[in-house]
């Protein structure tokens, strides 16, 4: 495999390229000579560099120093590329003769050199001139700075802004098979043809998929090496446990005195990079002095199981060092050793982790246990499950105490008692676990039979124990039973049985028969009922009741009243159940999809909570009715969907009382006040109005009365708008409804929506006028103005018998002209006279506007402007 990358280190030579700019008044010949010398020296250095590459050497570093750049090769030889240095000061020449005085020259200007926004050198050559880019000898613009946007490589040479340079950019490829670097550069002696050179690498040089470093997953990682063994002799065993290890126990466990039962530990390490190969490496644990720790890894595997297992994904370099010391070595090194490190060695190459590891060697302890709260005589295990008999014991030498698990022992096994060969074929034993199937034969042979067991255990220090336990396998009524579809019911007013649906439980019994559990259910089921709830949180399904029937369709008398209907607790009654009959009350039922649940409890206390249920799905729908004409509007009452109301009149007007109301059904063709009707007419049992607005103090709920038809008009609701929905109630059930209209209702004032009419008097002036200075002539408003309500009825504002709807009336002349007239109340009218406040009017007449304000019983005001003309005498 070869890996290719572009090597830009040689670009450091560009630092030798120097552009010198100055004023036109200086002699640069010495500087040019020095530059030529520097270029010649650098050409020699480049030649040496090329010779080194041809010889197979690898550039390992380019370092800037005080005189230039030091290039170091893989064989530790170096080449120095120097910056140009100032030449020595030459001797002072003889003084020349004094020349003639020249003519006065023009004022000089020092050119201004700069860099433009695109990074090119510029110069301003004259006062007030424009910056222009400086060109080289070939007429090319000169860049002052270089960045990644204008630098590239082409055919092995550096290219700046698309212009090729003489700087070589080699391509370097690592050949992992031959362990060499292949360096390719253009050959100037062969038309710049790309030529490759092989540079050998030391065997331990780090390239490819070698290991770079080793890391501890956390700051300090501790490994625990546990070991356990059987006491070495019968005497030692007897001293420790009170009796020797029997021959049968040795045969069962497969161990004898002195047997090593466990010796294991593991240590995680991160290998970097994750893709590194550990092939050929030897991993060792070392102490701080560099010597080996006494216990060394027996194997190294990729991955880890333990505290860091969640981070193992094959791409993070996590490995496990496994330890399996002998009992003697482990026993001799009990305790904790800190400041350990991991060393990986291949050939002369060594890679170390930090001293961030600790190893603790400890001897196993005896497993102490006793029966827990689940233990009984017998213990009950459902048929068709797997159960470890260790679950009935707690390990008590740990805190907190917990249930036993198989790893608490070197070996554990449940041994069935003798004399049970008839049931043994139906039980599978795996260690201390017992497994049974749900076949009919298993149920028939095992159900409710007590079987003696002995749990044999040997812990990690060789202690052998036999614990007797009796087990009763029982057939649980926890099987999945298919739902029984009740079907779709259309609500109706017809009497029973038209409002009932009966469902057979045949499919449930068929499934129970196949499981051999029909009689088991009939003998052990109690508290049989149908749960009728829906929604979250669950609430009772309205309008649905049920009854249990026997095979002949007779109702089985309930034992007690349950939450949703009758509950059966008597075994004989439960044995008679064959059907369930549902009754649907159309006045309370709500259409939708529901599922009733047939449920029960098991009389066997040890089987509580393991009972099956049977789903009973059903759908409730409304009958089809034609409501297309039900919400027809009366002509001329609506403006689109907006209904404007004034109240209910008991004569010619509606708002002569406060408050008033309007019954919304009056706006519809087919809504009546009868309780029931035949469509398209609808009685009050089957319709209702609902306001969707949120009520407030200033926007109170307006509807009251039967079916909420009455829209109340008062000082809060008048001139307010309400969104009102009209619903059809199926069977008079307000919870079973469909919206048939959506309107906006607003109320208005009969007074405010009225108008003013100018009258022609039967005698006197044609318009209401007085003569300035005439203090004796009296005029009235009544002959000249009439105020009507919204229907054109005269409110008699100025008459003695004023309409009660005009609760208060005021007149106010325009303030700046009020001095021209005198208004004095006289009954419901006013005496109108001229004044002498002005000796002479400036014009032939002046019209004085008077504001007439009428307030109705609802506090609504309406204003009109009446004119009184004041004329000159």
C-alpha positions in Angstrom: 0.0 0.0 0.0 1.3 3.5 -0.8 0.2 6.8 0.8 0.8 10.0 -1.1 1.2 13.6 0.3 2.6 16.9 -1.0 5.7 18.1 0.8 5.8 21.9 1.0 8.9 22.2 3.3 11.1 23.1 0.4 9.1 26.2 -0.1 11.4 27.8 2.5 13.8 28.6 -0.3 11.5 31.3 -1.4 12.8 33.3 1.5 15.9 33.9 -0.6 14.0 35.7 -3.3 14.4 39.4 -2.5 12.9 42.4 -4.4 14.9 45.6 -3.8 13.2 48.9 -4.6 14.6 52.4 -3.9 14.7 55.9 -5.2 16.2 56.8 -8.6 18.9 58.8 -6.9 21.0 55.9 -5.5 23.7 53.8 -7.1 22.6 50.1 -6.6 25.6 48.5 -8.3 27.1 47.2 -5.0 23.7 45.8 -3.9 23.3 44.0 -7.2 26.7 42.5 -6.9 25.9 41.2 -3.5 22.5 39.8 -4.7 24.3 38.0 -7.5 26.7 36.5 -4.9 23.8 35.4 -2.7 22.0 33.8 -5.7 25.1 31.9 -6.6 25.5 30.6 -3.1 21.9 29.5 -3.0 22.2 27.8 -6.4 25.1 25.9 -5.0 23.0 24.9 -2.0 20.1 23.8 -4.3 22.5 21.7 -6.3 23.7 20.1 -3.1 20.1 19.5 -2.1 19.3 17.9 -5.5 22.4 15.7 -5.1 21.3 14.6 -1.7 17.8 13.7 -2.9 19.4 11.8 -5.8 21.5 9.9 -3.3 18.3 8.7 -1.6 18.4 11.0 1.4 15.2 12.3 3.0 14.8 15.9 4.2 13.8 15.5 7.8 13.6 19.2 8.8 14.1 22.8 7.6 15.1 25.2 10.4 15.4 29.0 10.2 18.5 30.3 11.9 20.3 33.7 12.2 22.1 33.3 8.8 19.4 31.6 6.7 18.0 28.1 6.7 19.6 24.8 7.9 18.3 21.7 5.9 18.8 18.3 7.7 18.7 14.9 6.0 17.8 11.4 7.2 21.6 10.5 7.4 22.1 13.5 9.8 24.0 15.6 7.2 23.1 19.2 6.7 23.2 22.0 4.1 23.2 25.7 5.1 21.4 28.2 2.8 22.5 31.7 3.9 20.7 35.0 3.5 22.7 37.7 1.6 25.1 39.7 3.8 26.4 43.3 3.3 29.8 43.5 1.5 32.9 45.1 3.2 33.2 48.8 2.9 35.6 49.7 0.1 38.5 52.2 0.4 37.8 55.9 0.0 38.5 57.2 -3.5 40.4 60.4 -4.3 38.4 63.6 -4.3 37.3 64.7 -7.8 37.5 68.2 -9.2 34.7 70.5 -8.4 32.2 70.6 -11.2 30.3 73.6 -12.5 27.3 74.8 -10.7 24.2 73.2 -12.3 21.0 74.9 -13.1 18.3 74.8 -10.4 16.3 71.6 -10.8 12.6 70.9 -10.4 11.4 70.1 -6.9 12.1 66.4 -6.3 9.5 63.7 -5.3 10.2 60.5 -3.5 8.3 57.6 -5.0 5.8 56.0 -2.6 5.9 52.2 -2.7 2.9 50.3 -1.3 0.8 47.1 -1.6 -2.7 47.2 -3.1 -5.8 45.3 -2.0 -5.0 42.3 -4.1 -1.4 42.0 -2.7 0.7 43.5 -5.6 3.5 46.0 -5.2 2.6 49.5 -6.3 4.4 52.8 -6.8 3.2 56.5 -7.0 5.9 58.1 -9.1 4.8 61.8 -9.0 3.0 64.2 -6.7 -0.7 63.6 -7.0 -0.2 60.6 -9.1 -2.1 57.3 -9.1 -0.6 54.1 -7.7 0.4 51.7 -10.5 1.6 48.1 -10.2 5.4 47.5 -10.4 6.5 45.1 -13.2 9.5 42.8 -13.2 12.0 42.4 -16.1 9.5 40.3 -18.0 6.6 42.7 -17.6 4.8 40.7 -15.0 3.1 42.3 -12.0 4.9 41.4 -8.7 3.0 39.9 -5.8 4.0 41.2 -2.3 2.3 38.5 -0.3 1.3 34.9 -1.0 -1.5 32.9 0.5 -3.3 29.6 -0.1 -5.6 31.2 -2.6 -2.8 32.0 -5.2 -0.3 29.2 -4.6 -0.5 25.8 -6.2 1.8 23.2 -7.8 2.1 22.1 -11.4 4.4 19.5 -12.9 6.5 19.5 -9.8 7.0 23.3 -9.5 5.5 25.9 -7.3 3.0 28.1 -9.1 2.1 31.6 -7.8 -1.0 33.2 -9.1 -0.8 31.0 -12.2 2.8 31.9 -12.9 5.3 29.0 -12.6 8.4 29.5 -10.5 11.7 27.5 -10.2 10.8 26.2 -6.8 10.5 22.4 -6.8 7.6 20.8 -5.0 8.4 17.1 -4.6 5.7 14.4 -4.3 6.5 11.9 -1.6 4.9 8.4 -1.4 5.4 5.9 1.4 5.8 2.4 0.1 4.7 0.3 3.1 5.6 -3.0 1.4 9.3 -2.0 0.8 9.4 0.4 3.7 10.8 3.3 1.6 9.9 6.8 0.7 9.5 7.4 -3.1 10.3 11.1 -3.8 9.4 12.4 -7.3 10.8 15.7 -8.6 11.3 17.2 -12.1 14.7 16.6 -13.7 16.0 19.9 -15.2 18.6 17.9 -17.3 15.9 15.8 -18.9 13.3 18.4 -20.0 11.9 18.5 -16.4 10.6 14.9 -16.7 9.4 13.7 -13.3 12.0 11.3 -11.8 11.5 9.2 -8.7 14.1 8.4 -6.0 13.8 5.7 -3.3 14.8 6.8 0.2 15.2 3.9 2.7 13.8 4.1 6.2 15.0 2.5 9.4 13.0 -0.7 10.4 11.6 1.1 13.5 10.6 4.3 11.7 7.0 5.2 12.4 4.9 5.3 9.3 1.9 3.4 8.0 -0.4 1.7 10.6 2.2 1.5 13.4 1.4 2.2 17.1 2.1 5.9 18.0 1.0 5.9 21.7 -0.7 4.0 24.5 -3.3 5.8 26.7 -5.2 5.0 29.9 -9.0 5.5 29.4 -9.2 7.6 32.5 -6.7 9.4 34.8 -5.9 6.3 36.8 -7.3 2.9 35.7 -7.4 0.1 38.2 -7.6 -3.6 37.3 -8.7 -6.2 39.8 -7.3 -9.7 39.5 -9.5 -12.2 41.5 -8.5 -15.7 42.2 -10.1 -18.6 44.1 -9.1 -22.2 44.7 -10.3 -25.2 46.6 -8.3 -25.7 49.9 -5.2 -27.7 49.1 -5.9 -30.8 51.3 -8.9 -32.6 52.9 -7.6 -31.4 56.3 -7.5 -27.8 55.1 -10.9 -28.2 53.6 -12.3 -29.7 56.8 -10.7 -26.9 58.9 -12.3 -24.3 56.7 -15.8 -25.9 56.2 -16.2 -28.5 58.9 -16.2 -31.6 56.7 -14.1 -32.9 53.8 -15.3 -32.5 50.2 -17.3 -35.6 49.4 -16.4 -37.8 46.5 -19.9 -37.2 44.9 -19.3 -33.4 45.3 -16.0 -33.7 43.6 -17.5 -35.7 40.8 -20.3 -33.2 40.4 -18.1 -30.1 40.5 -15.2 -31.7 38.5 -12.6 -30.3 40.9 -10.6 -31.7 43.8 -8.4 -30.3 46.6 -6.1 -27.6 45.4 -8.0 -26.9 42.1 -7.7 -23.4 40.8 -11.3 -22.2 40.3 -10.7 -18.7 39.0 -7.8 -16.5 38.2 -8.7 -13.5 36.0 -8.5 -9.8 35.5 -8.4 -7.3 32.7 -6.9 -3.9 32.0 -8.1 -1.5 29.3 -5.7 0.4 27.1 -6.3 2.8 24.1 -4.0 2.1 21.2 -3.4 5.2 19.1 -4.1 5.5 16.2 -7.2 3.4 16.3 -6.4 1.8 13.0 -2.9 0.7 14.2 -1.9 -2.9 13.9 -0.7 -4.6 17.1 0.8 -7.5 15.2 4.3 -8.2 16.3 4.0 -6.2 19.5 4.5 -7.6 22.9 2.6 -5.9 25.7 4.0 -5.8 29.2 3.1 -4.2 32.5 6.1 -2.4 34.0 6.8 -0.7 37.2 8.2 2.8 37.6 11.8 1.6 37.7 11.3 0.0 34.3 11.2 -3.6 35.6 8.4 -5.9 34.8 5.4 -6.3 37.1 5.3 -9.9 38.5 2.0 -10.7 36.7 2.0 -10.2 33.0 -0.8 -10.2 30.4 -1.7 -13.7 29.0 -3.4 -12.2 25.9 -4.4 -8.9 24.3 -7.7 -8.6 22.4 -9.5 -5.8 20.7 -12.5 -4.4 22.6 -13.5 -4.4 26.2 -16.3 -5.6 28.4 -16.8 -3.7 31.6 -16.9 0.0 32.7 -15.8 1.2 29.2 -17.7 -1.3 27.1 -20.2 1.4 26.0 -17.3 3.1 24.1 -16.2 0.1 22.1 -17.2 0.6 18.5 -14.3 -0.8 16.6 -12.9 2.6 15.7 -11.5 3.9 19.0 -8.5 1.6 19.6 -9.8 0.2 22.9 -8.0 -3.1 23.8 -8.0 -5.5 26.7 -5.0 -7.0 28.5 -6.1 -10.3 30.1 -4.5 -11.7 33.2 -4.7 -15.3 34.3 -2.0 -15.9 36.9 -1.5 -19.2 38.7 -3.0 -19.5 42.2 0.5 -19.6 43.7 1.6 -16.3 41.9 -1.7 -14.6 42.7 -1.6 -15.7 46.3 2.0 -14.4 46.7 1.1 -11.0 45.3 -2.1 -10.1 47.1 -2.5 -6.4 47.5 -2.5 -3.3 45.3 0.4 -2.0 43.2 0.2 1.5 41.9 2.1 3.7 39.3 2.2 1.0 36.7 2.5 1.5 32.9 2.0 -0.5 29.8 4.9 -1.1 27.3 4.4 -2.3 23.8 7.6 -3.6 22.1 8.4 -4.6 18.5 12.0 -5.1 17.6 13.9 -2.1 18.9 10.7 0.1 19.0 9.1 0.7 22.4 5.9 2.6 23.1 4.9 3.5 26.6 1.7 4.6 28.3 1.8 6.9 31.3 2.2 5.5 34.8 -1.6 5.6 35.3 -2.4 2.1 36.1 -3.0 0.1 39.3 -3.5 -3.6 39.8 -5.1 -5.1 42.8 -4.8 -8.8 43.4 -7.4 -10.2 45.8 -8.6 -13.6 46.9 -12.3 -14.5 46.3 -14.6 -14.8 49.3 -17.2 -17.3 50.2 -20.7 -16.7 48.8 -23.1 -16.4 51.8 -26.8 -16.7 51.1 -30.2 -17.4 52.6 -33.8 -17.6 51.4 -35.4 -14.3 50.5 -39.0 -13.1 50.7 -40.0 -14.9 47.4 -39.0 -18.2 48.9 -41.8 -20.5 50.0 -42.7 -24.1 50.3 -43.4 -24.5 47.5 -42.3 -21.7 45.2 -44.6 -21.2 42.2 -43.3 -21.0 38.7 -45.6 -20.4 35.6 -45.4 -23.1 32.9 -43.9 -21.7 29.7 -41.2 -19.7 31.4 -37.5 -19.9 32.3 -36.7 -19.3 36.0 -33.5 -19.5 38.0 -34.0 -21.1 41.3 -31.2 -18.9 42.6 -33.8 -16.0 42.4 -35.3 -17.3 45.7 -32.1 -16.6 47.7 -30.3 -13.4 48.6 -26.6 -13.0 48.8 -26.1 -11.6 52.3 -22.3 -10.9 52.4 -22.7 -7.9 50.2 -24.4 -4.6 50.9 -27.1 -4.1 50.0 -28.1 -7.8 49.9 -29.3 -8.9 46.4 -30.6 -12.0 44.6 -28.1 -14.7 43.8 -26.7 -14.9 40.3 -24.9 -17.7 38.6 -21.6 -15.8 38.6 -21.6 -15.9 42.4 -20.5 -19.5 42.1 -18.0 -21.6 40.3 -20.8 -24.0 39.5 -24.6 -24.1 40.4 -27.2 -26.6 39.3 -30.8 -27.5 40.0 -31.2 -31.2 40.6 -34.7 -32.7 40.3 -35.6 -35.1 43.1 -35.9 -38.8 42.5 -39.2 -40.4 41.6 -40.2 -37.7 39.1 -39.3 -39.4 35.9 -42.9 -38.9 34.6 -42.5 -35.1 34.5 -38.8 -34.8 33.9 -39.2 -34.9 30.1 -41.2 -31.7 30.3 -38.6 -29.7 32.1 -35.3 -28.4 30.7 -32.5 -27.8 33.2 -29.7 -25.3 32.5 -27.5 -24.8 35.5 -29.8 -23.6 38.3 -32.5 -22.5 35.8 -35.6 -24.5 34.8 -37.5 -24.1 31.6 -40.9 -25.4 30.5 -43.0 -25.1 27.3 -46.7 -24.4 26.9 -47.6 -27.6 25.1 -50.8 -29.3 26.1 -48.8 -32.3 27.3 -46.7 -30.0 29.5 -49.7 -28.4 31.0 -51.5 -31.7 31.6 -48.5 -33.3 33.4 -47.0 -30.4 35.3 -49.9 -28.2 36.3 -50.1 -27.7 40.1 -47.7 -30.6 40.8 -45.1 -30.2 43.6 -41.6 -31.3 42.5 -38.7 -31.5 45.0 -35.3 -29.9 43.9 -31.9 -29.6 45.3 -29.7 -26.6 44.4 -26.1 -27.7 44.4 -23.5 -24.9 44.5 -19.8 -24.5 44.8 -18.5 -21.0 45.4 -15.1 -19.6 44.3 -13.4 -20.9 47.4 -14.6 -24.4 46.9 -17.4 -24.4 49.5 -20.0 -27.0 48.5 -23.7 -26.5 49.5 -26.9 -28.4 48.9 -30.2 -26.4 49.3 -33.6 -28.1 49.1 -36.5 -26.3 47.4 -39.9 -27.5 46.4 -41.3 -26.1 43.1 -44.9 -26.1 41.9 -45.3 -25.5 38.2 -48.6 -24.0 37.4 -50.4 -23.1 34.1 -50.9 -19.4 34.1 -53.9 -17.8 32.5 -51.7 -15.3 30.8 -52.0 -16.4 27.1 -52.6 -13.9 24.4 -56.2 -14.3 23.3 -57.4 -12.7 20.0 -59.9 -9.9 20.2 -63.5 -10.6 19.4 -65.0 -8.0 17.2 -68.4 -6.7 18.4 -69.0 -4.8 15.2 -70.6 -1.5 14.3 -73.8 -0.3 15.9 -76.0 2.5 14.5 -77.8 4.4 17.3 -81.6 4.1 17.2 -84.7 5.1 19.2 -86.1 1.7 18.6 -86.7 -0.5 21.7 -84.7 -3.6 22.6 -83.5 -5.8 21.0 -83.0 -3.2 18.2 -80.6 -1.3 20.5 -78.5 -4.4 21.5 -75.7 -6.5 20.1 -74.8 -10.0 21.3 -71.2 -11.4 20.8 -70.3 -15.0 21.2 -67.1 -16.0 23.1 -66.6 -19.1 21.0 -63.2 -18.0 19.6 -61.9 -17.4 23.1 -62.9 -20.9 24.2 -61.4 -22.4 21.0 -58.0 -20.8 21.8 -58.2 -22.0 25.4 -59.1 -25.5 24.2 -56.0 -25.5 22.0 -53.9 -24.6 25.0 -55.7 -27.1 27.3 -56.8 -24.2 29.5 -60.6 -24.0 29.1 -61.4 -25.8 32.3 -58.5 -24.1 34.1 -60.1 -20.8 33.3 -63.6 -21.9 34.3 -62.3 -23.2 37.7 -59.9 -20.4 38.5 -61.4 -17.2 37.1 -63.2 -14.8 39.3 -64.3 -11.2 39.3 -65.3 -11.5 35.6 -66.4 -8.2 34.1 -66.1 -6.1 31.0 -64.0 -2.9 31.4 -65.5 -0.1 29.4 -63.2 2.9 29.3 -61.6 5.1 26.7 -59.2 8.1 26.3 -56.3 9.4 28.3 -56.9 9.7 31.2 -59.4 6.9 30.8 -63.1 7.7 31.4 -66.1 5.4 31.2 -67.6 4.8 27.8 -71.0 6.5 28.0 -74.3 4.9 27.0 -73.0 1.3 26.8 -74.0 -1.5 29.2 -73.6 -5.2 29.1 -74.9 -8.5 30.4 -73.4 -12.1 30.6 -75.6 -14.7 28.9 -75.5 -18.5 29.0 -75.6 -20.9 26.0 -79.4 -20.4 25.8 -79.2 -16.6 25.8 -80.4 -16.3 29.4 -79.1 -13.5 31.5 -76.8 -14.7 34.2 -77.6 -12.9 37.5 -74.7 -10.8 38.6 -73.0 -11.5 41.9 -72.1 -7.8 42.6 -72.4 -4.5 40.7 -69.1 -3.7 39.1 -67.7 -0.4 37.9 -69.0 -0.8 34.4 -71.7 -3.4 34.8 -72.4 -6.8 36.4 -69.5 -8.7 38.0 -69.4 -12.5 38.4 -67.6 -14.1 41.3 -69.3 -17.5 41.6 -67.5 -20.3 39.8 -70.7 -22.0 38.6 -71.9 -18.8 37.0 -68.6 -18.1 35.3 -68.7 -21.7 34.0 -72.0 -20.9 32.3 -70.8 -17.8 30.5 -71.0 -18.2 26.7 -72.0 -14.7 25.4 -72.0 -11.0 26.2 -74.9 -8.7 25.2 -74.2 -5.0 24.8 -77.0 -2.4 25.0 -76.6 1.1 23.5 -78.5 4.0 25.0 -78.9 6.5 22.1 -79.6 9.4 24.5 -76.1 9.2 26.1 -73.9 7.2 23.8 -71.3 9.1 21.7 -70.2 7.9 18.2 -66.6 6.6 18.0 -64.3 3.6 18.0 -64.0 1.8 21.4 -62.6 -1.4 22.9 -64.2 -3.1 25.8 -62.0 -5.5 27.7 -63.2 -8.8 29.2 -61.0 -9.3 32.3 -60.9 -11.4 35.4 -58.6 -12.3 38.3 -57.1 -15.7 39.1 -58.3 -17.3 42.4 -54.8 -18.7 42.9 -53.0 -16.0 44.8 -49.7 -17.0 43.4 -51.0 -16.4 39.9 -52.3 -12.9 40.6 -51.4 -10.4 38.0 -50.8 -12.9 35.2 -54.2 -13.1 33.7 -55.1 -12.6 30.1 -57.7 -10.2 28.7 -59.9 -10.3 25.6 -60.4 -7.1 23.6 -64.0 -6.4 22.5 -63.7 -3.6 19.8 -66.8 -1.9 18.6 -67.9 1.2 16.7 -70.8 3.5 17.4 -72.2 5.6 14.5 -75.2 8.0 14.1 -78.0 7.3 11.7 -78.0 9.1 8.4 -80.1 12.3 8.5 -80.6 15.1 6.0 -79.7 18.4 7.6 -79.2 20.4 4.5 -82.3 22.6 5.1 -82.2 22.5 8.9 -80.2 25.8 9.2 -82.0 27.8 6.5 -82.0 31.5 7.3 -85.2 33.6 7.1 -85.1 36.1 4.3 -83.6 39.6 4.8 -82.4 39.0 8.4 -78.8 38.2 7.7 -76.1 40.0 5.9 -74.1 37.0 4.8 -73.5 35.2 8.1 -74.0 38.3 10.2 -77.2 38.6 12.2 -78.1 42.1 13.6 -80.7 42.2 16.4 -82.5 44.9 18.3 -84.6 42.9 20.7 -88.1 41.4 21.0 -90.9 43.8 20.4 -94.2 43.6 22.3 -95.8 46.2 20.0 -94.1 48.4 17.5 -90.7 48.8 19.2 -88.3 46.5 21.1 -86.0 48.7 23.2 -88.7 50.5 25.2 -87.6 48.3 28.1 -84.2 47.6 29.6 -82.7 45.0 29.2 -84.2 43.2 26.3 -83.4 40.0 24.3 -83.8 38.3 21.0 -84.5 34.6 20.5 -82.2 33.3 17.8 -84.5 30.6 16.6 -86.6 33.4 15.2 -83.9 34.0 12.5 -84.3 30.5 11.1 -86.9 28.9 9.0 -86.9 25.4 10.6 -86.1 26.0 14.3 -89.2 25.8 16.5 -90.0 26.0 20.2 -91.6 22.6 20.3 -89.5 19.9 22.1 -89.5 17.5 19.1 -90.1 18.0 15.4 -89.7 16.1 12.1 -86.9 17.1 9.8 -86.3 19.5 8.2 -87.9 21.2 11.2 -85.9 20.8 14.5 -87.4 21.0 18.0 -85.6 22.4 21.1 -84.5 18.9 22.1 -82.3 18.6 19.0 -80.7 22.0 18.6 -78.7 24.5 20.6 -76.6 27.6 20.1 -73.1 27.9 21.5 -70.9 31.0 21.8 -67.3 30.3 21.2 -66.0 33.6 22.6 -64.2 33.6 25.9 -66.4 35.6 28.3 -65.0 38.6 30.3 -66.5 41.3 32.4 -66.8 43.7 29.5 -67.7 40.8 27.1 -70.1 38.6 29.0 -71.7 35.4 27.8 -74.9 36.5 26.1 -76.9 33.3 25.7 -79.5 31.9 28.1 -82.7 29.9 28.0 -83.8 26.7 26.5 -81.2 25.4 24.0 -79.3 28.7 24.7 -81.4 30.5 22.1 -82.0 33.7 24.0 -79.5 36.5 23.1 -79.5 39.0 25.9 -79.2 42.7 25.0 -77.8 45.0 27.7 -75.3 47.8 28.1 -72.4 45.2 27.9 -73.6 43.2 24.9 -75.0 46.0 22.7 -72.7 46.9 19.8 -70.5 43.9 20.6 -70.1 41.0 18.3 -70.2 37.3 19.2 -69.3 34.1 17.3 -72.2 31.7 17.6 -72.4 28.1 16.4 -75.6 26.2 15.8 -75.6 22.5 16.6 -77.9 19.6 15.8 -78.1 17.2 18.8 -78.7 13.6 17.8 -81.3 12.0 20.0 -81.2 15.1 22.2 -77.7 14.2 23.4 -75.7 17.5 23.7 -72.5 15.4 23.6 -73.5 13.8 20.3 -73.8 16.8 18.0 -72.9 18.2 14.6 -72.4 21.9 13.7 -74.9 23.1 11.1 -74.3 26.8 11.1 -71.7 29.4 12.2 -72.9 33.0 12.5 -71.8 36.4 14.0 -74.5 38.0 16.2 -74.4 41.7 17.0 -77.0 44.0 18.7 -77.7 47.6 17.9 -79.7 50.6 19.4 -83.0 51.6 17.8 -82.2 55.2 18.7 -78.6 55.3 17.5 -79.5 53.7 14.2 -82.3 56.4 13.6 -82.1 59.7 11.7 -83.0 63.4 11.8 -85.6 64.9 9.5 -85.8 68.6 8.8 -89.4 69.9 8.8 -91.2 72.7 7.1 -93.3 74.7 9.6 -96.9 75.5 8.9 -96.3 79.1 9.8 -93.4 81.5 10.4 -90.0 81.4 8.8 -89.1 78.5 6.6 -86.0 77.8 8.6 -85.4 78.1 12.3 -84.1 81.7 12.8 -84.2 84.6 15.3 -83.4 88.3 14.7 -80.3 89.7 16.4 -81.3 91.9 19.3 -84.9 90.7 19.3 -85.4 89.6 22.9 -89.1 89.0 22.8 -89.6 86.6 19.9 -89.5 82.9 21.0 -88.9 80.0 18.7 -89.1 76.2 19.2 -87.2 73.1 17.8 -90.4 71.0 17.3 -91.7 72.7 14.2 -88.4 72.4 12.4 -86.9 69.0 13.4 -88.0 65.4 14.0 -85.9 62.5 15.3 -86.8 59.0 14.1 -85.7 55.5 15.3 -84.1 53.0 12.9 -87.6 52.1 11.5 -88.6 55.8 10.9 -90.8 56.0 14.0 -90.9 59.4 15.6 -89.2 59.5 18.9 -91.1 62.7 19.8 -87.9 64.2 21.2 -89.4 67.7 21.4 -93.0 66.6 22.2 -94.7 66.5 25.6 -95.1 62.7 25.2 -91.4 62.0 24.4 -90.6 58.3 23.5 -89.3 56.5 26.6 -86.4 55.2 24.4 -85.0 58.8 24.4 -84.0 58.5 28.0 -82.1 61.8 28.2 -81.8 64.7 25.7 -79.5 67.7 25.8 -78.7 70.6 23.4 -75.4 72.5 23.4 -74.7 75.4 21.1 -71.2 75.8 19.6 -69.1 77.5 22.2 -67.7 80.3 20.1 -71.3 81.3 18.9 -73.3 80.5 22.0 -73.5 84.2 22.9 -75.7 84.8 19.9 -78.6 82.7 21.1 -80.5 81.9 24.3 -81.7 78.4 24.9 -84.1 77.8 27.8 -85.6 74.3 28.5 -89.4 74.4 28.3 -90.9 70.9 28.8 -89.3 68.6 26.3 -88.4 71.5 24.0 -86.5 74.7 24.4 -87.3 78.4 24.2 -85.0 79.9 21.5 -84.4 83.6 21.5 -81.8 86.1 20.1 -79.5 88.1 22.3 -78.1 91.6 22.1 -74.6 90.5 22.9 -73.6 91.8 19.5 -74.8 95.2 18.5 -74.5 94.5 14.8 -73.7 91.3 13.0 -70.8 91.6 10.6 -72.7 89.6 8.0 -76.4 89.3 6.9 -76.8 86.2 9.1 -74.8 83.7 11.2 -75.8 80.0 11.6 -75.2 78.8 15.1 -74.7 74.9 15.2 -76.4 73.3 18.2 -75.5 69.6 19.2 -78.5 67.6 20.1 -77.5 64.5 22.1 -79.9 61.6 22.8 -79.1 58.8 25.3 -81.2 55.6 25.1 -82.0 53.2 27.9 -78.9 51.1 27.2 -76.5 54.1 27.7 -75.9 54.4 23.9 -75.8 58.0 22.6 -76.6 59.6 19.3 -75.8 63.2 18.4 -77.2 65.4 15.7 -76.4 69.0 14.6 -79.3 71.5 14.5 -78.8 75.0 13.1 -80.3 78.2 14.4 -79.9 81.2 12.0 -79.4 84.6 13.6 -80.2 87.4 11.1 -79.6 91.2 11.0 -82.7 93.2 11.9 
